[in-house]
Amino acid sequence: MTKEDYKKLNEYLNEIFLYLSKNDSFFLNNMQYFAVMSEKYLNFISKYDLKLKKIPDCLTFIEIYDITREIIKSINDEYLKEYDKILDNGVLGFDYSTLEGDFKTDLSAFNSVNGNKEIILRTNFNYESVTTLVHEFMHYINDCDTINRYLLTEFISISCEEYARRYLVNKGINKELLQYDDRLIEAKKIAREINFYIKYLILFDKFGPLDENGYIFINENVCPISRETYESDCLFILDILRKKEDKYKYNIKYNIQNQGSLDEILSHEISYGYRYFFGDLLSFYCLEFNDIKDIVNLCDYLDKNYNIVDLLKQCKIYIEDEDFYQKINKSIEGHINFYSGEAKNLKSR
Ligand SMILES: [Zn+2]
């Protein structure tokens, strides 16, 4: 890392901090919490052999729509009033094109822009399309413009998506037709990223611009690290952020729409995943210890002025309890046991 490299890296980090302090102060204020949480998760999950699976097509569109309807009804039959409209009113659409500009995307999504809402499914035709539709439909159901919705909508959607998988297994669907390890794998990937980036963010936050001696502060304040690792990490982060900037400039040059501002894109690289990571872990917790109705209740509180700790209490999740991490681990064991043995009944539904 040359002096110019550190200068550029610090400019990026400065932009990221300015953006996040305006748009996601929850993440900045809780970096230490997520550092601990990601470390604990990585230690715990390392003993499991998780598998990504490709699932064959086996359903028609109508079957996907109908099975999803049945699951939505079991989550909350009040939601059917909305669900039964999404085809006629054009909210639900399928998109089979996998190219957008020059960059491939195959992710399903819920979008809400200026009051126009759409659920776009980009999937194959199988039971995972069902769990995806449940996930996106829940974003549609709790759509509102509040910070609590921003923080918890993935938790709600992932919980209902995981609920859908268990519902299908209990209905007799072969569990091998479901990607039941996917959220654990996703959480592992994000935990690694959080764990990697966050020590540099904490360093920048506490001690200002990074330089060649930064490893000393990390050693004293965060975790043991060698000078070589510190330098190669800084270089890696700089490289990633430069590539993001290059892609941003490319998109402007070729007039490719639908990208955010540069500071948003850079921040996204670092902070995008934690809501999914948090949502993944909380959803296992909720399915193990609580009822899906608690998730439904939570949707009613997203536009109210609660802090997140109190808000999660509405959903019977107590993140400040001493045994919170043990309960997360127990719930992940519960999840793994559910798919490794005979299907058990879902709790009191
Ligand atoms: Zn989502």
Residues whose N, C-alpha, C, O or C-beta is under 5 A from the ligand:
A	BS01	ZN	E154 S157
